[in-house]
Amino acid sequence: MIEDQAICVRIWDWSETSQTAVLLTRDHGMIRVLAKGSKRDRSSFSGGLELCTLGHMAAILRPNSELALLTQWDLLGPMRGIRQHILAYNAAMLGIDLIPRLIQDHDPHASVFEALGELLNFCNAPEISDSAELESQTLGMLAWYLWTVLVAVGAMPIVDHDVLTGNPLIPSDVYGFSAQLGGVTQDPITGAGVLADHSRSVAQGVWRIRAQSIELMKSLGQNPPIGRFMEQSGDQNSRLARLLGAYIRERTGTEIPALHWLLNPLGEYYSFLDQSS
C-alpha cells in the first residue's frame, strides 16, 4: 500500500462504473491505476477522476499487474478554472501530455511533480486581465515548465559547445540546433564547412536558431526561477517554448497531439523556429 499526493495526467473509462488512470505522484513517480467503482454516485473517489486534478491517493501495488488498485482518491484541487481560457487549457493539456512520454513508471521526480503543479495552478487562476500579457505570461510559465522537466530527466539541450564536433562555438548571428544530437551546432548554411565531414542526414536535421535564443538558454542554468521567464518579452517566451516543444517531440520520436497548438499557429510545422533575416 502506498499513499501520496498525485496529479491525474491520463484517464480512460474501464467500464460503466470504473476508470483506469495514470497518476503522477510526488514521491513514487508515475503510477498506472485501476479505480473500481470510481464513477458510482457513492464511491470513495470524490466523484471520479478527472484530468489535471490534484488529489491524495492510496493504492495497492500488484506484482502481477501493471495496474495498481486505487483504493482512495481525495480531491484536493479540482482545477475548474483551467477550462475557462483556451490558452490556459492548451498549456495545461500539454503539461500533462508530456509526462508519460518523459517519465518512466515508478521513477520519482519530485521536481517534475512540483513544476506541473505550478503550471496547473497558474492555468487554473491566472491573475491577468490583459489578453496580450496573459499570452506572454502563459508561454513564460510553459517555457519554464518545459525547461524544468528537461533538466529533471537529464535531457536539457547542450548549448555551451558544438554537439557535432565537440569544439567551442564560433561566434555567429545564427546557429544550428540538432534535436537528435541534443543541442547547438554551427549554422548549416553559413558554417557549411563545419559539417563537411559529417553525413548529409545530420546536416538536414539541423534547425537554424538565432544567437539570442542560444544565449538565453545558456543563461538559464539548472534551476531558473519562474520570475526569470516572466521578465522576458512575449516573443522570447514564444520562441523558447516552441523550440523546447519541438525538441521534446523529436527526442521522444512520437506524435504529441497537445503540441499542435503551440507548433502550428501558422500552419508550417517548423515555421515558428528562429529564422535569420
N, C-alpha and C positions, 0 to 999 in steps of 0.2 A: 504493500500500500504506500502510495506517495501522496503528499499534499503540497500545493504550490499555488502561486498566482499565475495566471495564464491569459493569453490573448488568442481568440479564435481566428485562425487565418485560412481555414478551408472548412467547408461543410457540405454534406450530401444527405439526402433522405435515404434511410436504410429500409424503412417500412412506413406504414401509415402513422406509426406512433414513435418510431425510433430514428436516430440520426447517427452518422459517423462524422468525425471531425478531425482536423489537425489543430493542435493547440501548441503555441509557443510558450513554454514555461520559463520562469526566471532562473531556476536552479537545476532543472532536469532536462533542458533543451526542448526539442520538438518531439511531441508525442501524438501518435495517432490513436484515437479512442472510439469506442462504441458506446453510445448513450442510449441504453434501452429504456423505452417509455418516455423519452425526454419531451415529446410533443403532447403528452397527455395533460389535461387540464390540472390534475392534482399531482403532477410529478414533482420530484425533488430537484428539478433542474432550472428553476426560475423561469419557467415557460419555454424552455428550449434554448438551443444555442444559436447565435447569430454572428455573422462576420464582424470583425473589428471590436467586438465587445470584450471587456476585461472582467475576469471572474476569479473566484477562489475555487480550485478544483481538487478533487480527490479521485484517485484511480488505482485499480489493481492491475499490475503488470502481469501478463500471462506468457509464460515461456514458450508455449506452442502456438502463439498467435501474434501477428504484427499489430493487432488492435488491443490496446489496454481497455479494461472495462471501467468506464466512468461511473463513479458512484455518487459524486456530488458536484454541483456547479452553482455557486452562489454569485449572482450577478453583482459586480462592483461598479462597472462603468458601462451603461447602455450605449453611449456614443451616438445618440439620436441626431445630434447636430451635424454629423458628417454628411448626411443626406440632404442638407439644406442649401448646399452650394456645389455646383458641378465640378469646379476646380478642386475644392477640398475633397470631394468624393473621389475624384480620379486619383489624387495624390495618395489618399488612404488605401484605395484598392491596389495601387502599385506597391505601396509599402508592404502590404500583407502578401501580395502575389509573389514577391521575390523570396520570401522566407523559405519555402520548401525547395527552391532552386539553389539556394546558397548554404543552407544549414543541413547537416546530417541529423537523423533521428538520434535522440538521447545524447546529443553533444551540446553541453551547456554553453551559452554565450550570454551572460547577464547584460553585457553592454548592448547587445542587439535587442534584447527584450526592453531595456530602458529606452533605447533610441526609438523603437517602434511605438512605445507608449507616449513618448514626447511628440512624435509626428501625429499620432491619432488624437491626442489631446488638443493640439493646435488645430487640426482639421475639424474637430468637434465644436470648438468655440473660438474662432479667430476674432480677436478684438479690433478689427479693422473694417471701416465702412467704405473707404475709397477703393474702387474696383481695381485700379492700376496698382495701388500699394498692396492690396490683398494678393494679387497675382505674383508680384515680386516677392513678397514675404513667404507665400506658399511654396514657390520654387526654391527660395532660400532654405526653407525647412527641409524640402525634399532633397536638395543637394547635400545638406548637412547629414541627413539620414543615410543617403547612398554612400557618402564618404565614410561615415562611421561604421557601417556594415562591412564595407570592403576592408577597412583596417582590421576589424574584429575577426574576419575569416581569413586574413592573410593574403588578400588579393588586391591590395592597394596598388594603383598604377605606379610604375617606376618612372620618375621624371628627373632624376639627378644625373643620368648619363644615358648614352645611346644604347638601347637594349639590343640593337642589331650587331654592333661592333664591340661594345664594352668600353668605348672611348668617351672622353668628355665631349659634350655637345659643342659644336661650332656655333658661335653667336649668329642668329638669323632672325628675321621677322616672322618666318613661317617654319614650323617643324612638321615632321610626320608623327603619326601615332598608330601603333600596331596593337590591336586588341589581342591578337593571337600570341604575340610576344610579351605583352603585358606592360607596354609603356611607350616612351617617346624615342624617336629616332630623327635623323636629319630629313629635311623635306625631300620627297622622292622626285621632285621636279627640278628645283634649283640646286639640290645636292645629289643629282643622279649618280655622280661618280662614286659616292659613298656606297651605293647599292650595287655597283658593277659586278662585284664578286659573289653576289647572292642571287637566289632564284627570282625569276620574274614574278612568281606567285606571291612571294613575300612583298615585293615592291607594290604589286597591285592591291594588296591588302592594307596598305598604309593610308590613313586619312591625313589630310592637311589641316593643321591646327595652328592658330595664331600664337605668337610668343607670349602674349598676355595670359592666355589660358594655362600655358605651361608654368609661367612664373607664379600664377595664382595657386596651382596645385603644389608647387614647391613650398609655398609659404604656409600651407595648411598644417603640416606636421601630422602627428599621430592622434592628437586629441583636441581638435579645434573646437572652441565653444560655439554655441548656436549664434551668439551675437556677432561672431566673425562673418557669418554669412548674411545676417540681416543688415549689415552695414554696406554690403555690396549693391551695385545697381541691379535693376531688373534684368538687363541684358547679360550681365555677368552670371547671375543666378541661373538664367535660362540656358546659357551656353554650357555651363558646368553640369547642370542636371541632365541635359540632353547627352552630353559626351559620356557621363558616367552610366547613364541608362543604356546607351548603345554599347558601351564597353562590357557591361554585365551581360547583355543579350549575346554578344559574340563569344564571351568567355564561357557562358553556360551552354551555348550551342543549341538553344531551344527557342521556339517562338514564345513570346511573352505578351499575351493579349493586352494586359494592363499598361504596356509601354506605348501602345499605338497612339494614344492622345498626345503623348509627350514627343514622340519621334516623328510624327507625321502631320504637324499642323499645316504644312504647305503641300502635302502630297508626296514629294520626293523623299524616299525613306531616309537618306542621309543628307538632305539638303540643309538641315539645321547646323551641320558641322561647320566649324570656323573655316572660312574661305579667305584666301588672300585677295585683296582688291587690286 
